[in-house]
Amino acid sequence: MKYKEIVVRKKPKIWDFIPWLSSYTAQAIYPNIFVSKEVYGDLSGSKPNHKFVAVLEHEKKHIERQ
C-alpha cells in the first residue's frame, strides 16, 4: 500500500520481540513506514480511522527528514 508515494508495510514478526517497537507504534525507515497488522488492515479499508491516517502523516515527516 502507498500513502502519498511512501510505501506502507506491515511490521515484520521479529519486531514483536523488541519491546520499544510495540504494535502501538509506527516506524519510519526510509523509504518505508511500518505499522502493525491491525493498523495496516484498517488503513487498507474504505474508511480508515483518522488517528491512523494522522500517524502516517507524522511518519511521513520522518521520511522527509531522512
PDBQT receptor file of N, H, CA, C and O in Angstrom, charges set to zero:
ATOM      1  N   MET A   1       0.857  -1.161   0.000  1.00  0.00    +0.000 N 
ATOM      2  CA  MET A   1       0.000   0.000   0.000  1.00  0.00    +0.000 C 
ATOM      3  C   MET A   1       0.906   1.227   0.000  1.00  0.00    +0.000 C 
ATOM      4  O   MET A   1       2.026   1.184   0.509  1.00  0.00    +0.000 OA
ATOM      5  N   LYS A   2       0.412   2.311  -0.573  1.00  0.00    +0.000 N 
ATOM      6  H   LYS A   2      -0.498   2.345  -0.986  1.00  0.00    +0.000 HD
ATOM      7  CA  LYS A   2       1.160   3.566  -0.575  1.00  0.00    +0.000 C 
ATOM      8  C   LYS A   2       0.345   4.677   0.065  1.00  0.00    +0.000 C 
ATOM      9  O   LYS A   2      -0.879   4.723  -0.053  1.00  0.00    +0.000 OA
ATOM     10  N   TYR A   3       1.050   5.568   0.743  1.00  0.00    +0.000 N 
ATOM     11  H   TYR A   3       2.045   5.531   0.839  1.00  0.00    +0.000 HD
ATOM     12  CA  TYR A   3       0.443   6.780   1.306  1.00  0.00    +0.000 C 
ATOM     13  C   TYR A   3       1.281   7.944   0.817  1.00  0.00    +0.000 C 
ATOM     14  O   TYR A   3       2.432   8.106   1.225  1.00  0.00    +0.000 OA
ATOM     15  N   LYS A   4       0.711   8.744  -0.046  1.00  0.00    +0.000 N 
ATOM     16  H   LYS A   4      -0.223   8.612  -0.377  1.00  0.00    +0.000 HD
ATOM     17  CA  LYS A   4       1.408   9.904  -0.615  1.00  0.00    +0.000 C 
ATOM     18  C   LYS A   4       2.792   9.514  -1.136  1.00  0.00    +0.000 C 
ATOM     19  O   LYS A   4       3.799  10.141  -0.805  1.00  0.00    +0.000 OA
ATOM     20  N   GLU A   5       2.813   8.470  -1.952  1.00  0.00    +0.000 N 
ATOM     21  H   GLU A   5       1.995   7.962  -2.221  1.00  0.00    +0.000 HD
ATOM     22  CA  GLU A   5       4.022   7.963  -2.606  1.00  0.00    +0.000 C 
ATOM     23  C   GLU A   5       5.031   7.284  -1.668  1.00  0.00    +0.000 C 
ATOM     24  O   GLU A   5       6.147   6.980  -2.090  1.00  0.00    +0.000 OA
ATOM     25  N   ILE A   6       4.658   7.044  -0.414  1.00  0.00    +0.000 N 
ATOM     26  H   ILE A   6       3.752   7.291  -0.072  1.00  0.00    +0.000 HD
ATOM     27  CA  ILE A   6       5.531   6.325   0.524  1.00  0.00    +0.000 C 
ATOM     28  C   ILE A   6       4.922   4.945   0.758  1.00  0.00    +0.000 C 
ATOM     29  O   ILE A   6       3.723   4.816   1.002  1.00  0.00    +0.000 OA
ATOM     30  N   VAL A   7       5.754   3.930   0.683  1.00  0.00    +0.000 N 
ATOM     31  H   VAL A   7       6.728   4.034   0.484  1.00  0.00    +0.000 HD
ATOM     32  CA  VAL A   7       5.289   2.556   0.857  1.00  0.00    +0.000 C 
ATOM     33  C   VAL A   7       5.003   2.303   2.332  1.00  0.00    +0.000 C 
ATOM     34  O   VAL A   7       5.833   2.584   3.197  1.00  0.00    +0.000 OA
ATOM     35  N   VAL A   8       3.805   1.764   2.606  1.00  0.00    +0.000 N 
ATOM     36  H   VAL A   8       3.131   1.536   1.903  1.00  0.00    +0.000 HD
ATOM     37  CA  VAL A   8       3.408   1.386   3.961  1.00  0.00    +0.000 C 
ATOM     38  C   VAL A   8       3.384  -0.138   4.009  1.00  0.00    +0.000 C 
ATOM     39  O   VAL A   8       2.739  -0.787   3.185  1.00  0.00    +0.000 OA
ATOM     40  N   ARG A   9       4.098  -0.699   4.988  1.00  0.00    +0.000 N 
ATOM     41  H   ARG A   9       4.622  -0.171   5.657  1.00  0.00    +0.000 HD
ATOM     42  CA  ARG A   9       4.218  -2.147   5.107  1.00  0.00    +0.000 C 
ATOM     43  C   ARG A   9       3.825  -2.604   6.515  1.00  0.00    +0.000 C 
ATOM     44  O   ARG A   9       3.852  -1.834   7.475  1.00  0.00    +0.000 OA
ATOM     45  N   LYS A  10       3.460  -3.882   6.599  1.00  0.00    +0.000 N 
ATOM     46  H   LYS A  10       3.437  -4.508   5.819  1.00  0.00    +0.000 HD
ATOM     47  CA  LYS A  10       3.225  -4.491   7.908  1.00  0.00    +0.000 C 
ATOM     48  C   LYS A  10       4.577  -4.710   8.573  1.00  0.00    +0.000 C 
ATOM     49  O   LYS A  10       5.569  -5.009   7.909  1.00  0.00    +0.000 OA
ATOM     50  N   LYS A  11       4.603  -4.557   9.893  1.00  0.00    +0.000 N 
ATOM     51  H   LYS A  11       3.797  -4.314  10.433  1.00  0.00    +0.000 HD
ATOM     52  CA  LYS A  11       5.835  -4.803  10.634  1.00  0.00    +0.000 C 
ATOM     53  C   LYS A  11       6.222  -6.272  10.535  1.00  0.00    +0.000 C 
ATOM     54  O   LYS A  11       5.357  -7.147  10.586  1.00  0.00    +0.000 OA
ATOM     55  N   PRO A  12       7.513  -6.547  10.392  1.00  0.00    +0.000 N 
ATOM     56  CA  PRO A  12       7.957  -7.949  10.403  1.00  0.00    +0.000 C 
ATOM     57  C   PRO A  12       7.697  -8.596  11.770  1.00  0.00    +0.000 C 
ATOM     58  O   PRO A  12       7.767  -7.924  12.798  1.00  0.00    +0.000 OA
ATOM     59  N   LYS A  13       7.406  -9.867  11.779  1.00  0.00    +0.000 N 
ATOM     60  H   LYS A  13       7.350 -10.414  10.943  1.00  0.00    +0.000 HD
ATOM     61  CA  LYS A  13       7.107 -10.593  13.024  1.00  0.00    +0.000 C 
ATOM     62  C   LYS A  13       8.239 -10.496  14.045  1.00  0.00    +0.000 C 
ATOM     63  O   LYS A  13       7.983 -10.452  15.248  1.00  0.00    +0.000 OA
ATOM     64  N   ILE A  14       9.464 -10.462  13.586  1.00  0.00    +0.000 N 
ATOM     65  H   ILE A  14       9.673 -10.498  12.609  1.00  0.00    +0.000 HD
ATOM     66  CA  ILE A  14      10.607 -10.431  14.503  1.00  0.00    +0.000 C 
ATOM     67  C   ILE A  14      10.566  -9.196  15.395  1.00  0.00    +0.000 C 
ATOM     68  O   ILE A  14      11.110  -9.212  16.499  1.00  0.00    +0.000 OA
ATOM     69  N   TRP A  15       9.932  -8.135  14.929  1.00  0.00    +0.000 N 
ATOM     70  H   TRP A  15       9.490  -8.123  14.032  1.00  0.00    +0.000 HD
ATOM     71  CA  TRP A  15       9.842  -6.908  15.719  1.00  0.00    +0.000 C 
ATOM     72  C   TRP A  15       8.966  -7.092  16.956  1.00  0.00    +0.000 C 
ATOM     73  O   TRP A  15       9.022  -6.274  17.874  1.00  0.00    +0.000 OA
ATOM     74  N   ASP A  16       8.164  -8.144  16.996  1.00  0.00    +0.000 N 
ATOM     75  H   ASP A  16       8.118  -8.808  16.250  1.00  0.00    +0.000 HD
ATOM     76  CA  ASP A  16       7.326  -8.414  18.171  1.00  0.00    +0.000 C 
ATOM     77  C   ASP A  16       8.169  -8.677  19.412  1.00  0.00    +0.000 C 
ATOM     78  O   ASP A  16       7.685  -8.531  20.534  1.00  0.00    +0.000 OA
ATOM     79  N   PHE A  17       9.412  -9.060  19.218  1.00  0.00    +0.000 N 
ATOM     80  H   PHE A  17       9.805  -9.178  18.307  1.00  0.00    +0.000 HD
ATOM     81  CA  PHE A  17      10.295  -9.381  20.338  1.00  0.00    +0.000 C 
ATOM     82  C   PHE A  17      11.089  -8.177  20.845  1.00  0.00    +0.000 C 
ATOM     83  O   PHE A  17      11.856  -8.290  21.801  1.00  0.00    +0.000 OA
ATOM     84  N   ILE A  18      10.901  -7.036  20.203  1.00  0.00    +0.000 N 
ATOM     85  H   ILE A  18      10.278  -6.944  19.427  1.00  0.00    +0.000 HD
ATOM     86  CA  ILE A  18      11.601  -5.814  20.608  1.00  0.00    +0.000 C 
ATOM     87  C   ILE A  18      10.562  -4.896  21.259  1.00  0.00    +0.000 C 
ATOM     88  O   ILE A  18       9.712  -4.340  20.564  1.00  0.00    +0.000 OA
ATOM     89  N   PRO A  19      10.621  -4.732  22.590  1.00  0.00    +0.000 N 
ATOM     90  CA  PRO A  19       9.564  -4.008  23.319  1.00  0.00    +0.000 C 
ATOM     91  C   PRO A  19       9.273  -2.595  22.816  1.00  0.00    +0.000 C 
ATOM     92  O   PRO A  19       8.109  -2.200  22.749  1.00  0.00    +0.000 OA
ATOM     93  N   TRP A  20      10.294  -1.832  22.463  1.00  0.00    +0.000 N 
ATOM     94  H   TRP A  20      11.240  -2.153  22.518  1.00  0.00    +0.000 HD
ATOM     95  CA  TRP A  20      10.039  -0.452  22.043  1.00  0.00    +0.000 C 
ATOM     96  C   TRP A  20       9.534  -0.346  20.610  1.00  0.00    +0.000 C 
ATOM     97  O   TRP A  20       9.292   0.758  20.122  1.00  0.00    +0.000 OA
ATOM     98  N   LEU A  21       9.374  -1.468  19.936  1.00  0.00    +0.000 N 
ATOM     99  H   LEU A  21       9.570  -2.365  20.333  1.00  0.00    +0.000 HD
ATOM    100  CA  LEU A  21       8.750  -1.500  18.612  1.00  0.00    +0.000 C 
ATOM    101  C   LEU A  21       7.375  -2.172  18.729  1.00  0.00    +0.000 C 
ATOM    102  O   LEU A  21       7.025  -3.041  17.930  1.00  0.00    +0.000 OA
ATOM    103  N   SER A  22       6.620  -1.759  19.721  1.00  0.00    +0.000 N 
ATOM    104  H   SER A  22       6.905  -1.054  20.370  1.00  0.00    +0.000 HD
ATOM    105  CA  SER A  22       5.343  -2.414  20.017  1.00  0.00    +0.000 C 
ATOM    106  C   SER A  22       4.335  -2.233  18.885  1.00  0.00    +0.000 C 
ATOM    107  O   SER A  22       4.564  -1.482  17.937  1.00  0.00    +0.000 OA
ATOM    108  N   SER A  23       3.235  -2.928  19.007  1.00  0.00    +0.000 N 
ATOM    109  H   SER A  23       3.048  -3.538  19.777  1.00  0.00    +0.000 HD
ATOM    110  CA  SER A  23       2.187  -2.854  17.979  1.00  0.00    +0.000 C 
ATOM    111  C   SER A  23       1.425  -1.524  18.022  1.00  0.00    +0.000 C 
ATOM    112  O   SER A  23       0.594  -1.251  17.156  1.00  0.00    +0.000 OA
ATOM    113  N   TYR A  24       1.714  -0.704  19.031  1.00  0.00    +0.000 N 
ATOM    114  H   TYR A  24       2.389  -0.926  19.734  1.00  0.00    +0.000 HD
ATOM    115  CA  TYR A  24       1.021   0.579  19.149  1.00  0.00    +0.000 C 
ATOM    116  C   TYR A  24       1.793   1.726  18.519  1.00  0.00    +0.000 C 
ATOM    117  O   TYR A  24       1.360   2.877  18.574  1.00  0.00    +0.000 OA
ATOM    118  N   THR A  25       2.932   1.413  17.922  1.00  0.00    +0.000 N 
ATOM    119  H   THR A  25       3.283   0.478  17.877  1.00  0.00    +0.000 HD
ATOM    120  CA  THR A  25       3.748   2.457  17.316  1.00  0.00    +0.000 C 
ATOM    121  C   THR A  25       3.930   2.177  15.831  1.00  0.00    +0.000 C 
ATOM    122  O   THR A  25       3.647   1.080  15.347  1.00  0.00    +0.000 OA
ATOM    123  N   ALA A  26       4.403   3.183  15.128  1.00  0.00    +0.000 N 
ATOM    124  H   ALA A  26       4.632   4.073  15.521  1.00  0.00    +0.000 HD
ATOM    125  CA  ALA A  26       4.778   3.036  13.723  1.00  0.00    +0.000 C 
ATOM    126  C   ALA A  26       6.234   3.455  13.610  1.00  0.00    +0.000 C 
ATOM    127  O   ALA A  26       6.716   4.267  14.401  1.00  0.00    +0.000 OA
ATOM    128  N   GLN A  27       6.931   2.904  12.632  1.00  0.00    +0.000 N 
ATOM    129  H   GLN A  27       6.540   2.244  11.990  1.00  0.00    +0.000 HD
ATOM    130  CA  GLN A  27       8.322   3.255  12.424  1.00  0.00    +0.000 C 
ATOM    131  C   GLN A  27       8.530   3.693  10.987  1.00  0.00    +0.000 C 
ATOM    132  O   GLN A  27       8.019   3.078  10.051  1.00  0.00    +0.000 OA
ATOM    133  N   ALA A  28       9.284   4.759  10.830  1.00  0.00    +0.000 N 
ATOM    134  H   ALA A  28       9.699   5.258  11.590  1.00  0.00    +0.000 HD
ATOM    135  CA  ALA A  28       9.646   5.247   9.509  1.00  0.00    +0.000 C 
ATOM    136  C   ALA A  28      11.108   4.927   9.281  1.00  0.00    +0.000 C 
ATOM    137  O   ALA A  28      11.986   5.490   9.935  1.00  0.00    +0.000 OA
ATOM    138  N   ILE A  29      11.365   4.028   8.359  1.00  0.00    +0.000 N 
ATOM    139  H   ILE A  29      10.652   3.571   7.828  1.00  0.00    +0.000 HD
ATOM    140  CA  ILE A  29      12.724   3.676   7.973  1.00  0.00    +0.000 C 
ATOM    141  C   ILE A  29      12.764   3.808   6.456  1.00  0.00    +0.000 C 
ATOM    142  O   ILE A  29      12.181   3.009   5.724  1.00  0.00    +0.000 OA
ATOM    143  N   TYR A  30      13.460   4.829   6.014  1.00  0.00    +0.000 N 
ATOM    144  H   TYR A  30      13.934   5.479   6.609  1.00  0.00    +0.000 HD
ATOM    145  CA  TYR A  30      13.446   5.174   4.591  1.00  0.00    +0.000 C 
ATOM    146  C   TYR A  30      13.672   3.951   3.734  1.00  0.00    +0.000 C 
ATOM    147  O   TYR A  30      14.616   3.202   3.985  1.00  0.00    +0.000 OA
ATOM    148  N   PRO A  31      12.862   3.722   2.751  1.00  0.00    +0.000 N 
ATOM    149  CA  PRO A  31      11.760   4.512   2.212  1.00  0.00    +0.000 C 
ATOM    150  C   PRO A  31      10.381   3.986   2.619  1.00  0.00    +0.000 C 
ATOM    151  O   PRO A  31       9.416   4.172   1.878  1.00  0.00    +0.000 OA
ATOM    152  N   ASN A  32      10.270   3.338   3.772  1.00  0.00    +0.000 N 
ATOM    153  H   ASN A  32      11.055   3.187   4.374  1.00  0.00    +0.000 HD
ATOM    154  CA  ASN A  32       9.022   2.690   4.181  1.00  0.00    +0.000 C 
ATOM    155  C   ASN A  32       8.511   3.198   5.522  1.00  0.00    +0.000 C 
ATOM    156  O   ASN A  32       9.263   3.716   6.347  1.00  0.00    +0.000 OA
ATOM    157  N   ILE A  33       7.203   3.032   5.708  1.00  0.00    +0.000 N 
ATOM    158  H   ILE A  33       6.592   2.612   5.038  1.00  0.00    +0.000 HD
ATOM    159  CA  ILE A  33       6.578   3.218   7.015  1.00  0.00    +0.000 C 
ATOM    160  C   ILE A  33       6.046   1.846   7.417  1.00  0.00    +0.000 C 
ATOM    161  O   ILE A  33       5.319   1.202   6.662  1.00  0.00    +0.000 OA
ATOM    162  N   PHE A  34       6.421   1.412   8.619  1.00  0.00    +0.000 N 
ATOM    163  H   PHE A  34       7.012   1.935   9.233  1.00  0.00    +0.000 HD
ATOM    164  CA  PHE A  34       5.985   0.111   9.120  1.00  0.00    +0.000 C 
ATOM    165  C   PHE A  34       4.926   0.296  10.191  1.00  0.00    +0.000 C 
ATOM    166  O   PHE A  34       5.108   1.070  11.130  1.00  0.00    +0.000 OA
ATOM    167  N   VAL A  35       3.806  -0.427  10.044  1.00  0.00    +0.000 N 
ATOM    168  H   VAL A  35       3.658  -1.057   9.281  1.00  0.00    +0.000 HD
ATOM    169  CA  VAL A  35       2.701  -0.366  11.005  1.00  0.00    +0.000 C 
ATOM    170  C   VAL A  35       2.294  -1.790  11.375  1.00  0.00    +0.000 C 
ATOM    171  O   VAL A  35       2.652  -2.750  10.692  1.00  0.00    +0.000 OA
ATOM    172  N   SER A  36       1.537  -1.912  12.470  1.00  0.00    +0.000 N 
ATOM    173  H   SER A  36       1.246  -1.132  13.025  1.00  0.00    +0.000 HD
ATOM    174  CA  SER A  36       1.079  -3.243  12.889  1.00  0.00    +0.000 C 
ATOM    175  C   SER A  36       0.082  -3.818  11.884  1.00  0.00    +0.000 C 
ATOM    176  O   SER A  36      -0.472  -3.104  11.048  1.00  0.00    +0.000 OA
ATOM    177  N   LYS A  37      -0.127  -5.118  11.992  1.00  0.00    +0.000 N 
ATOM    178  H   LYS A  37       0.323  -5.698  12.671  1.00  0.00    +0.000 HD
ATOM    179  CA  LYS A  37      -1.064  -5.813  11.106  1.00  0.00    +0.000 C 
ATOM    180  C   LYS A  37      -2.466  -5.212  11.222  1.00  0.00    +0.000 C 
ATOM    181  O   LYS A  37      -3.166  -5.051  10.222  1.00  0.00    +0.000 OA
ATOM    182  N   GLU A  38      -2.867  -4.883  12.456  1.00  0.00    +0.000 N 
ATOM    183  H   GLU A  38      -2.298  -5.015  13.268  1.00  0.00    +0.000 HD
ATOM    184  CA  GLU A  38      -4.209  -4.335  12.684  1.00  0.00    +0.000 C 
ATOM    185  C   GLU A  38      -4.349  -2.950  12.042  1.00  0.00    +0.000 C 
ATOM    186  O   GLU A  38      -5.356  -2.653  11.399  1.00  0.00    +0.000 OA
ATOM    187  N   VAL A  39      -3.339  -2.118  12.224  1.00  0.00    +0.000 N 
ATOM    188  H   VAL A  39      -2.521  -2.359  12.746  1.00  0.00    +0.000 HD
ATOM    189  CA  VAL A  39      -3.371  -0.767  11.640  1.00  0.00    +0.000 C 
ATOM    190  C   VAL A  39      -3.355  -0.860  10.122  1.00  0.00    +0.000 C 
ATOM    191  O   VAL A  39      -4.085  -0.133   9.448  1.00  0.00    +0.000 OA
ATOM    192  N   TYR A  40      -2.536  -1.741   9.584  1.00  0.00    +0.000 N 
ATOM    193  H   TYR A  40      -1.944  -2.331  10.132  1.00  0.00    +0.000 HD
ATOM    194  CA  TYR A  40      -2.458  -1.931   8.138  1.00  0.00    +0.000 C 
ATOM    195  C   TYR A  40      -3.827  -2.333   7.582  1.00  0.00    +0.000 C 
ATOM    196  O   TYR A  40      -4.271  -1.815   6.557  1.00  0.00    +0.000 OA
ATOM    197  N   GLY A  41      -4.484  -3.265   8.275  1.00  0.00    +0.000 N 
ATOM    198  H   GLY A  41      -4.124  -3.686   9.107  1.00  0.00    +0.000 HD
ATOM    199  CA  GLY A  41      -5.818  -3.699   7.850  1.00  0.00    +0.000 C 
ATOM    200  C   GLY A  41      -6.819  -2.562   7.856  1.00  0.00    +0.000 C 
ATOM    201  O   GLY A  41      -7.626  -2.432   6.936  1.00  0.00    +0.000 OA
ATOM    202  N   ASP A  42      -6.767  -1.733   8.899  1.00  0.00    +0.000 N 
ATOM    203  H   ASP A  42      -6.111  -1.839   9.646  1.00  0.00    +0.000 HD
ATOM    204  CA  ASP A  42      -7.679  -0.596   8.985  1.00  0.00    +0.000 C 
ATOM    205  C   ASP A  42      -7.405   0.402   7.857  1.00  0.00    +0.000 C 
ATOM    206  O   ASP A  42      -8.336   0.892   7.218  1.00  0.00    +0.000 OA
ATOM    207  N   LEU A  43      -6.147   0.695   7.622  1.00  0.00    +0.000 N 
ATOM    208  H   LEU A  43      -5.391   0.297   8.141  1.00  0.00    +0.000 HD
ATOM    209  CA  LEU A  43      -5.782   1.669   6.591  1.00  0.00    +0.000 C 
ATOM    210  C   LEU A  43      -6.119   1.175   5.190  1.00  0.00    +0.000 C 
ATOM    211  O   LEU A  43      -6.328   1.980   4.282  1.00  0.00    +0.000 OA
ATOM    212  N   SER A  44      -6.171  -0.129   5.009  1.00  0.00    +0.000 N 
ATOM    213  H   SER A  44      -6.001  -0.782   5.746  1.00  0.00    +0.000 HD
ATOM    214  CA  SER A  44      -6.493  -0.704   3.706  1.00  0.00    +0.000 C 
ATOM    215  C   SER A  44      -7.981  -0.648   3.397  1.00  0.00    +0.000 C 
ATOM    216  O   SER A  44      -8.390  -0.847   2.253  1.00  0.00    +0.000 OA
ATOM    217  N   GLY A  45      -8.792  -0.378   4.416  1.00  0.00    +0.000 N 
ATOM    218  H   GLY A  45      -8.460  -0.216   5.345  1.00  0.00    +0.000 HD
ATOM    219  CA  GLY A  45     -10.235  -0.336   4.233  1.00  0.00    +0.000 C 
ATOM    220  C   GLY A  45     -10.713   0.931   3.545  1.00  0.00    +0.000 C 
ATOM    221  O   GLY A  45      -9.923   1.829   3.252  1.00  0.00    +0.000 OA
ATOM    222  N   SER A  46     -12.004   0.993   3.293  1.00  0.00    +0.000 N 
ATOM    223  H   SER A  46     -12.645   0.263   3.531  1.00  0.00    +0.000 HD
ATOM    224  CA  SER A  46     -12.568   2.146   2.583  1.00  0.00    +0.000 C 
ATOM    225  C   SER A  46     -12.689   3.389   3.460  1.00  0.00    +0.000 C 
ATOM    226  O   SER A  46     -12.683   4.507   2.946  1.00  0.00    +0.000 OA
ATOM    227  N   LYS A  47     -12.799   3.209   4.789  1.00  0.00    +0.000 N 
ATOM    228  H   LYS A  47     -12.804   2.301   5.207  1.00  0.00    +0.000 HD
ATOM    229  CA  LYS A  47     -12.901   4.346   5.713  1.00  0.00    +0.000 C 
ATOM    230  C   LYS A  47     -11.892   4.173   6.846  1.00  0.00    +0.000 C 
ATOM    231  O   LYS A  47     -12.257   3.741   7.939  1.00  0.00    +0.000 OA
ATOM    232  N   PRO A  48     -10.624   4.508   6.590  1.00  0.00    +0.000 N 
ATOM    233  CA  PRO A  48      -9.616   4.312   7.639  1.00  0.00    +0.000 C 
ATOM    234  C   PRO A  48      -9.822   5.249   8.819  1.00  0.00    +0.000 C 
ATOM    235  O   PRO A  48     -10.331   6.358   8.664  1.00  0.00    +0.000 OA
ATOM    236  N   ASN A  49      -9.423   4.792   9.992  1.00  0.00    +0.000 N 
ATOM    237  H   ASN A  49      -9.009   3.891  10.117  1.00  0.00    +0.000 HD
ATOM    238  CA  ASN A  49      -9.513   5.581  11.215  1.00  0.00    +0.000 C 
ATOM    239  C   ASN A  49      -8.642   6.825  11.063  1.00  0.00    +0.000 C 
ATOM    240  O   ASN A  49      -7.483   6.726  10.659  1.00  0.00    +0.000 OA
ATOM    241  N   HIS A  50      -9.187   7.983  11.383  1.00  0.00    +0.000 N 
ATOM    242  H   HIS A  50     -10.129   8.063  11.711  1.00  0.00    +0.000 HD
ATOM    243  CA  HIS A  50      -8.453   9.245  11.207  1.00  0.00    +0.000 C 
ATOM    244  C   HIS A  50      -7.189   9.299  12.071  1.00  0.00    +0.000 C 
ATOM    245  O   HIS A  50      -6.228   9.984  11.720  1.00  0.00    +0.000 OA
ATOM    246  N   LYS A  51      -7.187   8.588  13.187  1.00  0.00    +0.000 N 
ATOM    247  H   LYS A  51      -7.968   8.032  13.472  1.00  0.00    +0.000 HD
ATOM    248  CA  LYS A  51      -5.989   8.557  14.032  1.00  0.00    +0.000 C 
ATOM    249  C   LYS A  51      -4.837   7.840  13.325  1.00  0.00    +0.000 C 
ATOM    250  O   LYS A  51      -3.683   8.253  13.438  1.00  0.00    +0.000 OA
ATOM    251  N   PHE A  52      -5.146   6.785  12.608  1.00  0.00    +0.000 N 
ATOM    252  H   PHE A  52      -6.084   6.449  12.515  1.00  0.00    +0.000 HD
ATOM    253  CA  PHE A  52      -4.110   6.054  11.887  1.00  0.00    +0.000 C 
ATOM    254  C   PHE A  52      -3.588   6.863  10.702  1.00  0.00    +0.000 C 
ATOM    255  O   PHE A  52      -2.402   6.800  10.378  1.00  0.00    +0.000 OA
ATOM    256  N   VAL A  53      -4.452   7.605  10.073  1.00  0.00    +0.000 N 
ATOM    257  H   VAL A  53      -5.415   7.657  10.337  1.00  0.00    +0.000 HD
ATOM    258  CA  VAL A  53      -4.022   8.489   8.982  1.00  0.00    +0.000 C 
ATOM    259  C   VAL A  53      -3.100   9.576   9.538  1.00  0.00    +0.000 C 
ATOM    260  O   VAL A  53      -2.118   9.943   8.892  1.00  0.00    +0.000 OA
ATOM    261  N   ALA A  54      -3.405  10.085  10.715  1.00  0.00    +0.000 N 
ATOM    262  H   ALA A  54      -4.203   9.787  11.240  1.00  0.00    +0.000 HD
ATOM    263  CA  ALA A  54      -2.546  11.090  11.361  1.00  0.00    +0.000 C 
ATOM    264  C   ALA A  54      -1.177  10.499  11.681  1.00  0.00    +0.000 C 
ATOM    265  O   ALA A  54      -0.164  11.189  11.569  1.00  0.00    +0.000 OA
ATOM    266  N   VAL A  55      -1.138   9.231  12.077  1.00  0.00    +0.000 N 
ATOM    267  H   VAL A  55      -1.961   8.671  12.168  1.00  0.00    +0.000 HD
ATOM    268  CA  VAL A  55       0.142   8.565  12.345  1.00  0.00    +0.000 C 
ATOM    269  C   VAL A  55       0.958   8.491  11.052  1.00  0.00    +0.000 C 
ATOM    270  O   VAL A  55       2.162   8.746  11.067  1.00  0.00    +0.000 OA
ATOM    271  N   LEU A  56       0.319   8.149   9.947  1.00  0.00    +0.000 N 
ATOM    272  H   LEU A  56      -0.660   7.942   9.935  1.00  0.00    +0.000 HD
ATOM    273  CA  LEU A  56       1.032   8.097   8.668  1.00  0.00    +0.000 C 
ATOM    274  C   LEU A  56       1.590   9.465   8.298  1.00  0.00    +0.000 C 
ATOM    275  O   LEU A  56       2.714   9.571   7.807  1.00  0.00    +0.000 OA
ATOM    276  N   GLU A  57       0.816  10.493   8.530  1.00  0.00    +0.000 N 
ATOM    277  H   GLU A  57      -0.097  10.407   8.929  1.00  0.00    +0.000 HD
ATOM    278  CA  GLU A  57       1.275  11.849   8.221  1.00  0.00    +0.000 C 
ATOM    279  C   GLU A  57       2.489  12.205   9.085  1.00  0.00    +0.000 C 
ATOM    280  O   GLU A  57       3.442  12.819   8.604  1.00  0.00    +0.000 OA
ATOM    281  N   HIS A  58       2.447  11.818  10.345  1.00  0.00    +0.000 N 
ATOM    282  H   HIS A  58       1.673  11.319  10.735  1.00  0.00    +0.000 HD
ATOM    283  CA  HIS A  58       3.564  12.051  11.256  1.00  0.00    +0.000 C 
ATOM    284  C   HIS A  58       4.819  11.302  10.780  1.00  0.00    +0.000 C 
ATOM    285  O   HIS A  58       5.910  11.871  10.729  1.00  0.00    +0.000 OA
ATOM    286  N   GLU A  59       4.651  10.038  10.440  1.00  0.00    +0.000 N 
ATOM    287  H   GLU A  59       3.765   9.576  10.481  1.00  0.00    +0.000 HD
ATOM    288  CA  GLU A  59       5.785   9.241   9.987  1.00  0.00    +0.000 C 
ATOM    289  C   GLU A  59       6.311   9.719   8.633  1.00  0.00    +0.000 C 
ATOM    290  O   GLU A  59       7.500   9.589   8.343  1.00  0.00    +0.000 OA
ATOM    291  N   LYS A  60       5.434  10.265   7.817  1.00  0.00    +0.000 N 
ATOM    292  H   LYS A  60       4.468  10.371   8.053  1.00  0.00    +0.000 HD
ATOM    293  CA  LYS A  60       5.845  10.846   6.525  1.00  0.00    +0.000 C 
ATOM    294  C   LYS A  60       6.856  11.967   6.758  1.00  0.00    +0.000 C 
ATOM    295  O   LYS A  60       7.804  12.110   5.985  1.00  0.00    +0.000 OA
ATOM    296  N   LYS A  61       6.673  12.745   7.786  1.00  0.00    +0.000 N 
ATOM    297  H   LYS A  61       5.903  12.629   8.414  1.00  0.00    +0.000 HD
ATOM    298  CA  LYS A  61       7.619  13.821   8.113  1.00  0.00    +0.000 C 
ATOM    299  C   LYS A  61       8.989  13.245   8.463  1.00  0.00    +0.000 C 
ATOM    300  O   LYS A  61      10.013  13.824   8.100  1.00  0.00    +0.000 OA
ATOM    301  N   HIS A  62       9.019  12.123   9.156  1.00  0.00    +0.000 N 
ATOM    302  H   HIS A  62       8.187  11.652   9.451  1.00  0.00    +0.000 HD
ATOM    303  CA  HIS A  62      10.293  11.477   9.470  1.00  0.00    +0.000 C 
ATOM    304  C   HIS A  62      10.993  11.012   8.188  1.00  0.00    +0.000 C 
ATOM    305  O   HIS A  62      12.206  11.162   8.043  1.00  0.00    +0.000 OA
ATOM    306  N   ILE A  63      10.224  10.454   7.277  1.00  0.00    +0.000 N 
ATOM    307  H   ILE A  63       9.239  10.332   7.395  1.00  0.00    +0.000 HD
ATOM    308  CA  ILE A  63      10.798  10.011   5.981  1.00  0.00    +0.000 C 
ATOM    309  C   ILE A  63      11.389  11.211   5.254  1.00  0.00    +0.000 C 
ATOM    310  O   ILE A  63      12.489  11.118   4.709  1.00  0.00    +0.000 OA
ATOM    311  N   GLU A  64      10.687  12.322   5.237  1.00  0.00    +0.000 N 
ATOM    312  H   GLU A  64       9.794  12.397   5.680  1.00  0.00    +0.000 HD
ATOM    313  CA  GLU A  64      11.183  13.521   4.559  1.00  0.00    +0.000 C 
ATOM    314  C   GLU A  64      12.500  13.994   5.185  1.00  0.00    +0.000 C 
ATOM    315  O   GLU A  64      13.380  14.479   4.474  1.00  0.00    +0.000 OA
ATOM    316  N   ARG A  65      12.641  13.857   6.488  1.00  0.00    +0.000 N 
ATOM    317  H   ARG A  65      11.926  13.463   7.066  1.00  0.00    +0.000 HD
ATOM    318  CA  ARG A  65      13.861  14.275   7.179  1.00  0.00    +0.000 C 
ATOM    319  C   ARG A  65      15.019  13.313   6.923  1.00  0.00    +0.000 C 
ATOM    320  O   ARG A  65      16.187  13.702   6.954  1.00  0.00    +0.000 OA
ATOM    321  N   GLN A  66      14.674  12.053   6.670  1.00  0.00    +0.000 N 
ATOM    322  H   GLN A  66      13.726  11.737   6.645  1.00  0.00    +0.000 HD
ATOM    323  CA  GLN A  66      15.740  11.085   6.439  1.00  0.00    +0.000 C 
ATOM    324  C   GLN A  66      16.320  11.287   5.063  1.00  0.00    +0.000 C 
ATOM    325  O   GLN A  66      17.238  10.568   4.668  1.00  0.00    +0.000 OA
TER     326      GLN A  66
